[in-house]
Amino acid sequence: MKEILISILVFFNGVRIFPLYLLLRFKQRVMCDSYALLFEKDIEHYNKSFWHVLYERPWYKSVLYHRCGDYSKVLKFLCGGYSLYIPSKNHTPIGGGIRLDHPYETILNAKSIGKNLTVVHLATIGSTGKSKNLPILGDNVYIGCDACIMGGIIIGNNVKIGANSVIVKNVPDNATVVGNPAMIVKLNGERVNIRL
């Protein structure tokens, strides 16, 4: 009975987001937009259909709007939005495989974001009040809840940022960072205590 109810809900949600699906397919197949093709990478780790992912994880609509670009602005009113903010004015390039675990009130405003980013809720990536410079994130970055990454800094590849961390300085590859002020507690697999 539960599967039947879920199928009915997925169907009605699918009717609502069908224009968004058509736009994605148009951008992928007709326009051959490689950036729109990355949406398949974004949802492939869930092993579910496009329809199931957007029903169970409605925040992926924000990623889909970003992947489809300016064409999708009109569809936000029809298909609905979510409290995940990815600004369109600077069109932050995001690598494929972004994984979002309940990213309520999350802001992803960076110069560029590498592939396989994982973000949980209340994370903020953006500029400081003094500077309009935006951070650059490498590949395979994990950002814990309520973490802030601010300013024109570079976050390396394979970095883990713990909950409630505030990062305002560069972080090297293969590091685990925690705290406020931030400290590197693991670097290249070894325990360290390096203050940023």
Summary of the structure (lengths in Angstrom):
residues: 196
radius of gyration: 17.8
end to end distance: 53.9
largest distance: 55.8
contacts: 613
relative contact order: 0.09
helix: 34%
strand: 23%
